[in-house]
Amino acid sequence: MTERITLADMHAVVGMMREAAKRHVMPSFRCLDRADIRAKSGPLDIVTVADEAAERDLTAALQAAWPAALVVGEEAVAANPAIVDGLATAELAFVIDPIDGTANYAAGVPLFGVMVSAVMAGEVVGGAILDPVCDVAALAARGQGAWLADGAGATRALHVALPVPAREMAGNASWRYLPPDLRDVVTRNLPKVAGSWDFRCAAHEYLMLVDGRCHFLLFNRTLPWDHLAGWLIHAEAGGYSARFDGSPYRVTDRSGGLLYAPDRESWQALHDLLLTPA
């Protein structure tokens, strides 16, 4: 049985993420040619040569450190969807999003990140989110808290925002992928909260959430490379989350939504405010 993933392990993973970003992500930022960008499932789902190169580097680094681990990269799954099926049962797996916010990255907008999570026997046990522009990372290991680490090695603990009434909350509801009926409900109700915004980048939205800079996030699609790392860091920072029906989020979930709030009571109040037809 593989030993548990520790906070020291996740710091090592952040080091791998920084190296991949320095080699591939930042040198190509604002330097991509049209031939370096292509669509995958549609015009809003794109990949760049930097995504692919960073994922290759991260995969090699993780497999060198944990030779028996399954590595599930977003771009590898695009080429071979069956890879993701191993997440539920692998003794140890790592999930990579080499560039989250690729649309921003390709457009020269400095809101993108690198995300890696660790999964053991279907349970998320580690997570890291790197902002390579500011060289700061949020990371967590299960039961060991959530931390912010800068490029100089300084760290501090992360904590979610204090609870407030739902109408005083600020955050983001990513409504684009909601089913039409629910999208209509959420967009009608969204003006009832204090403020909302959309970075087109889950990595940066999670960085705000886990550092108490906003109160809530709402997503419909729950692909593992987009959410496993942020989900664990948020939980370790003291927050509460659940799918729209109130059930726990699991690594095998691809739909059913995900709503984050500072605590259970805040979650229910926000759920009632945003997801209940007026």
C-alpha positions as CSV (number, residue, x, y, z in Angstrom):
1,M,0.0,0.0,0.0
2,T,1.4,3.4,-0.9
3,E,2.1,5.7,2.0
4,R,-0.1,8.7,2.5
5,I,0.6,11.9,0.6
6,T,2.1,14.5,2.9
7,L,2.4,18.2,2.8
8,A,6.1,17.8,2.0
9,D,5.0,15.7,-1.0
10,M,2.7,18.4,-2.2
11,H,5.5,21.0,-1.8
12,A,7.6,18.8,-4.0
13,V,4.8,18.6,-6.6
14,V,4.6,22.4,-6.6
15,G,8.3,22.5,-7.4
16,M,7.6,20.2,-10.4
17,M,4.8,22.5,-11.4
18,R,7.0,25.6,-11.2
19,E,9.7,23.9,-13.3
20,A,7.2,23.0,-16.0
21,A,5.8,26.5,-16.0
22,K,9.2,28.0,-16.3
23,R,10.2,25.8,-19.2
24,H,7.1,25.8,-21.2
25,V,4.2,28.0,-20.0
26,M,5.8,31.4,-19.3
27,P,8.2,31.4,-22.3
28,S,5.3,30.9,-24.7
29,F,2.9,33.4,-23.0
30,R,2.1,36.1,-25.5
31,C,4.4,34.5,-28.0
32,L,2.1,31.9,-29.5
33,D,1.5,31.7,-33.3
34,R,-1.9,30.7,-34.7
35,A,-0.4,27.3,-35.5
36,D,0.4,26.8,-31.8
37,I,-3.3,26.9,-30.9
38,R,-6.1,24.5,-31.9
39,A,-9.7,23.7,-31.0
40,K,-10.6,20.4,-29.3
41,S,-14.3,19.8,-28.8
42,G,-15.3,23.3,-30.0
43,P,-14.2,26.9,-30.4
44,L,-14.3,27.6,-26.7
45,D,-12.3,24.4,-25.9
46,I,-8.7,25.0,-27.1
47,V,-5.3,23.6,-26.4
48,T,-1.8,25.1,-27.1
49,V,1.6,23.6,-27.6
50,A,2.5,24.9,-24.2
51,D,-0.3,22.9,-22.5
52,E,1.0,19.7,-24.2
53,A,4.6,20.4,-23.4
54,A,3.9,21.3,-19.7
55,E,1.8,18.2,-19.3
56,R,4.5,15.9,-20.7
57,D,7.1,17.4,-18.3
58,L,4.8,17.1,-15.3
59,T,3.9,13.6,-16.2
60,A,7.5,12.6,-16.4
61,A,8.4,14.3,-13.1
62,L,5.5,12.7,-11.2
63,Q,6.3,9.3,-12.6
64,A,9.9,9.6,-11.7
65,A,9.0,10.4,-8.1
66,W,6.1,7.9,-7.9
67,P,6.8,5.2,-10.5
68,A,3.7,3.2,-9.7
69,A,1.3,6.1,-9.9
70,L,-1.3,6.6,-12.6
71,V,-1.0,10.0,-14.2
72,V,-4.2,11.5,-15.7
73,G,-3.5,14.6,-17.7
74,E,-6.3,16.6,-19.3
75,E,-4.6,16.5,-22.7
76,A,-3.8,12.8,-22.5
77,V,-7.5,12.1,-21.7
78,A,-8.5,14.2,-24.8
79,A,-6.4,11.7,-26.8
80,N,-7.4,8.6,-24.9
81,P,-10.6,9.1,-22.7
82,A,-10.2,5.6,-21.1
83,I,-7.3,6.9,-19.0
84,V,-9.6,8.7,-16.6
85,D,-11.5,5.5,-15.7
86,G,-8.5,4.4,-13.5
87,L,-9.0,7.2,-11.1
88,A,-11.7,5.4,-9.0
89,T,-9.5,2.4,-8.2
90,A,-5.8,3.4,-8.6
91,E,-3.8,3.0,-5.4
92,L,-2.2,6.4,-6.3
93,A,-3.0,8.7,-9.1
94,F,-2.1,12.3,-10.1
95,V,-4.4,14.5,-12.1
96,I,-2.9,17.3,-14.2
97,D,-4.4,20.5,-15.7
98,P,-1.3,21.9,-17.4
99,I,-2.8,25.2,-18.1
100,D,-6.2,26.0,-16.6
101,G,-7.7,29.1,-18.4
102,T,-6.2,28.3,-21.7
103,A,-8.5,30.7,-23.5
104,N,-7.0,33.5,-21.3
105,Y,-3.5,32.2,-21.9
106,A,-3.9,32.1,-25.6
107,A,-5.4,35.6,-25.6
108,G,-2.5,37.0,-23.6
109,V,-4.6,37.6,-20.4
110,P,-2.5,36.8,-17.3
111,L,-5.2,34.8,-15.6
112,F,-4.3,31.1,-15.9
113,G,-2.9,28.5,-13.6
114,V,-1.4,25.0,-13.3
115,M,-3.3,22.4,-11.2
116,V,-2.4,19.0,-9.9
117,S,-4.2,16.7,-7.5
118,A,-3.4,13.4,-5.8
119,V,-5.9,10.7,-5.5
120,M,-5.7,7.4,-3.5
121,A,-8.3,4.7,-3.9
122,G,-10.8,7.2,-5.2
123,E,-10.2,9.8,-2.5
124,V,-8.6,13.2,-3.1
125,V,-5.6,13.4,-0.7
126,G,-3.5,16.3,-2.2
127,G,-4.0,19.4,-4.3
128,A,-2.0,22.3,-5.6
129,I,-2.8,25.3,-7.7
130,L,0.0,27.5,-9.1
131,D,-0.3,31.0,-10.5
132,P,2.9,31.1,-12.6
133,V,2.7,34.8,-13.3
134,C,2.9,35.8,-9.6
135,D,4.8,32.6,-8.7
136,V,2.4,31.8,-5.8
137,A,0.8,28.4,-5.1
138,A,-2.0,27.2,-2.9
139,L,-1.6,23.6,-1.7
140,A,-3.0,21.1,0.7
141,A,-2.7,17.5,1.9
142,R,-5.7,15.8,3.5
143,G,-5.8,16.5,7.2
144,Q,-2.8,18.8,7.1
145,G,-4.4,22.2,6.3
146,A,-4.2,24.5,3.4
147,W,-1.3,26.8,2.7
148,L,-0.1,29.5,0.4
149,A,3.6,29.3,-0.7
150,D,5.5,31.9,-2.7
151,G,8.5,31.5,-4.9
152,A,10.9,32.5,-2.0
153,G,9.7,29.7,0.2
154,A,7.5,31.7,2.6
155,T,4.2,30.1,3.6
156,R,1.1,31.0,5.5
157,A,-2.1,29.2,6.3
158,L,-5.2,29.6,4.2
159,H,-8.7,30.2,5.6
160,V,-12.0,30.7,3.8
161,A,-14.1,33.8,4.3
162,L,-16.2,34.2,7.4
163,P,-19.9,33.4,6.9
164,V,-22.2,36.2,6.0
165,P,-25.9,36.2,4.9
166,A,-26.4,34.9,1.3
167,R,-27.3,38.3,0.0
168,E,-24.0,39.7,1.2
169,M,-21.9,37.1,-0.5
170,A,-19.7,37.7,-3.5
171,G,-18.3,35.1,-5.8
172,N,-18.8,33.5,-9.2
173,A,-21.5,31.3,-10.7
174,S,-20.2,29.7,-13.9
175,W,-23.5,29.6,-15.7
176,R,-22.3,28.8,-19.2
177,Y,-22.5,25.0,-18.9
178,L,-25.6,24.8,-16.8
179,P,-28.6,23.0,-18.3
180,P,-30.9,25.6,-20.0
181,D,-33.7,25.5,-17.3
182,L,-31.2,25.8,-14.4
183,R,-29.2,28.4,-16.2
184,D,-32.3,30.6,-16.5
185,V,-32.9,30.2,-12.7
186,V,-29.3,31.0,-11.7
187,T,-28.9,34.0,-14.0
188,R,-32.2,35.5,-12.8
189,N,-31.2,35.0,-9.2
190,L,-27.5,36.0,-9.4
191,P,-28.3,39.8,-9.0
192,K,-29.5,38.9,-5.5
193,V,-26.0,38.4,-4.2
194,A,-23.7,41.3,-3.4
195,G,-21.3,40.7,-6.3
196,S,-20.3,38.3,-9.0
197,W,-17.5,38.0,-11.6
198,D,-16.0,35.5,-14.0
199,F,-12.2,35.1,-14.6
200,R,-12.7,32.3,-17.2
201,C,-10.2,30.4,-15.0
202,A,-11.1,28.0,-12.2
203,A,-7.6,28.1,-10.9
204,H,-7.7,31.8,-10.1
205,E,-11.3,31.6,-8.8
206,Y,-10.2,28.9,-6.4
207,L,-7.2,30.9,-5.3
208,M,-9.5,33.7,-4.3
209,L,-12.0,31.4,-2.6
210,V,-9.5,29.5,-0.5
211,D,-7.8,32.7,0.7
212,G,-11.1,34.2,1.9
213,R,-11.2,36.8,-0.9
214,C,-14.7,35.7,-2.0
215,H,-17.5,33.6,-0.4
216,F,-18.8,31.2,-3.1
217,L,-18.2,29.5,-6.4
218,L,-20.7,27.5,-8.5
219,F,-19.9,25.1,-11.3
220,N,-21.9,22.7,-13.3
221,R,-19.2,20.6,-15.1
222,T,-17.0,18.9,-12.6
223,L,-14.2,17.4,-14.6
224,P,-11.4,16.1,-12.3
225,W,-8.5,18.2,-13.6
226,D,-10.6,21.4,-13.2
227,H,-11.8,20.8,-9.6
228,L,-10.2,18.1,-7.5
229,A,-7.3,20.3,-6.4
230,G,-9.5,23.3,-5.5
231,W,-12.0,21.1,-3.8
232,L,-9.5,19.7,-1.4
233,I,-7.7,23.0,-0.7
234,H,-11.1,24.6,0.0
235,A,-12.1,21.8,2.4
236,E,-8.7,22.0,4.2
237,A,-9.1,25.8,4.5
238,G,-12.3,25.2,6.4
239,G,-15.0,25.5,3.7
240,Y,-18.0,23.4,2.8
241,S,-19.1,22.2,-0.6
242,A,-21.6,19.8,-2.1
243,R,-23.2,18.9,-5.4
244,F,-26.5,20.7,-6.2
245,D,-28.5,17.9,-4.7
246,G,-26.5,18.1,-1.4
247,S,-24.5,14.9,-2.0
248,P,-20.7,14.9,-1.6
249,Y,-18.5,15.5,-4.6
250,R,-16.5,12.4,-5.7
251,V,-13.7,11.9,-8.2
252,T,-16.0,10.0,-10.6
253,D,-18.5,12.8,-10.8
254,R,-18.7,14.7,-14.2
255,S,-22.0,16.4,-13.7
256,G,-24.5,17.3,-10.9
257,G,-22.9,20.6,-10.1
258,L,-20.7,21.9,-7.3
259,L,-21.4,24.7,-4.9
260,Y,-18.9,26.2,-2.5
261,A,-19.5,28.3,0.6
262,P,-17.8,29.1,3.9
263,D,-19.9,26.6,6.0
264,R,-22.9,24.2,5.8
265,E,-25.4,26.9,6.8
266,S,-24.1,29.4,4.3
267,W,-24.2,26.7,1.6
268,Q,-27.9,26.0,2.2
269,A,-28.8,29.7,2.3
270,L,-26.9,30.3,-1.0
271,H,-28.4,27.1,-2.5
272,D,-31.9,28.4,-1.7
273,L,-31.1,31.9,-3.1
274,L,-29.4,30.9,-6.4
275,L,-30.9,27.5,-7.3
276,T,-34.6,28.0,-6.3
277,P,-36.9,29.4,-9.1
278,A,-38.2,32.8,-8.2
